[in-house]
């Protein structure tokens, strides 16, 4: 008996998202991070300079589609955990600490080989087609969400 691959739809997309996120969350827990904290920490970690606190909040809100108040709390959790700190030269900005860099780079390095195993053997053309479709779905869903506001 041959099984037919499902057509991409919200259920298939959601199942893939939650499976991958569960793997990531398992790794992040080893660094004392939640998923939302890791997303916010990444914004600061990859920046070339300290980042305005509101830019961090807005970037995460845009990515995760959550309320600003929720992410402001997440940012404060990162400050309290000493993973990011206020830039003394500009208190409205945040910079990563050594502990934050360790958590970000360590979790990223730990996830990389897992991701490689997950994506292994999927033809490049399939990955490219999926990337195009998912980008378009994201753009359309963002437009629908914006129209609802």
C-alpha positions in Angstrom: 0.0 0.0 0.0 1.4 3.4 -1.0 0.6 6.5 1.1 0.1 9.8 -0.6 1.9 12.8 0.9 -0.5 15.3 2.3 -1.0 18.6 0.5 0.3 21.6 2.5 -2.4 23.1 4.7 -2.6 24.7 8.1 -2.8 21.3 9.9 0.3 20.0 8.2 2.1 23.2 8.8 1.1 23.3 12.4 2.2 19.7 13.1 5.6 20.5 11.6 5.9 23.7 13.5 5.0 22.1 16.9 7.2 19.1 16.3 10.2 21.3 15.5 9.4 23.7 18.3 9.2 20.8 20.8 12.8 19.8 19.8 14.0 23.4 20.2 12.3 23.8 23.6 13.9 20.7 24.9 17.3 22.1 24.0 16.5 25.6 25.3 15.4 24.2 28.7 19.0 23.0 29.2 20.0 26.7 29.0 17.2 27.9 31.2 15.5 29.6 28.3 11.9 29.6 27.1 11.0 29.8 23.5 10.0 33.5 23.7 13.2 34.3 25.6 15.3 32.7 23.0 13.6 34.7 20.2 14.2 38.0 22.1 17.7 37.0 23.1 18.5 36.3 19.4 17.6 39.8 18.4 20.2 41.2 20.8 22.8 38.5 20.1 22.9 38.9 16.4 23.0 42.7 16.5 26.3 44.5 15.8 25.5 47.1 18.5 23.2 47.5 21.5 19.5 47.4 20.4 16.7 49.7 21.5 14.5 47.8 23.9 11.4 48.7 21.9 13.0 47.4 18.7 13.5 44.1 20.5 9.9 44.0 21.7 8.5 45.0 18.2 10.7 42.5 16.4 9.5 39.6 18.7 5.9 40.8 18.6 6.0 40.8 14.8 7.6 37.4 14.6 5.4 35.6 17.3 2.2 37.6 16.9 1.8 38.2 20.6 1.0 41.2 22.8 3.7 43.8 23.5 3.2 43.6 27.3 4.0 39.8 27.2 7.3 40.4 25.4 8.2 43.4 27.6 8.0 40.9 30.5 10.1 38.4 28.5 12.7 41.1 28.0 12.7 41.9 31.7 13.2 38.2 32.5 16.3 38.3 30.3 17.6 41.3 32.2 16.8 39.7 35.5 18.6 36.6 34.4 21.6 38.7 33.4 21.5 37.5 29.8 21.1 41.0 28.5 21.8 44.3 30.2 21.1 48.0 29.8 23.7 49.8 27.8 25.2 52.4 30.3 25.8 54.9 27.4 22.1 54.6 26.3 19.7 53.2 28.9 17.0 52.6 26.3 19.3 50.0 24.6 20.1 46.5 25.5 23.3 44.6 24.9 24.1 40.9 25.4 26.1 39.7 28.3 28.7 36.9 28.3 26.1 34.6 29.9 23.6 35.6 27.2 26.1 35.0 24.5 26.9 31.6 26.0 23.2 30.6 26.1 22.6 31.8 22.6 25.6 30.3 21.0 25.4 27.1 23.0 21.7 26.5 22.2 22.3 27.4 18.5 25.2 25.0 18.3 23.3 22.2 20.0 20.3 22.6 17.7 22.3 22.7 14.4 23.1 19.0 14.1 19.5 18.1 15.1 18.2 20.4 12.4 20.6 18.9 9.9 19.2 15.4 10.7 15.6 16.6 10.4 16.3 18.2 7.0 18.7 15.4 5.7 17.8 13.8 2.5 15.1 16.3 1.5 15.8 17.4 -2.1 17.0 21.0 -2.5 14.2 21.7 -4.9 11.6 20.5 -2.4 13.1 22.7 0.3 13.1 25.7 -2.1 9.4 25.0 -3.1 8.4 24.7 0.5 10.3 27.9 1.3 8.5 29.8 -1.4 5.1 28.5 -0.4 5.6 29.2 3.3 6.9 32.7 2.6 3.8 33.4 0.6 1.5 31.9 3.3 3.2 34.1 5.9 2.8 37.2 3.8 -0.9 36.5 3.2 -1.6 35.6 6.9 0.2 38.8 8.0 -2.0 40.8 5.6 -5.2 39.1 6.9 -4.1 39.8 10.5 -3.4 43.4 9.7 -6.9 43.7 8.2 -8.4 42.4 11.4 -6.9 45.1 13.6 
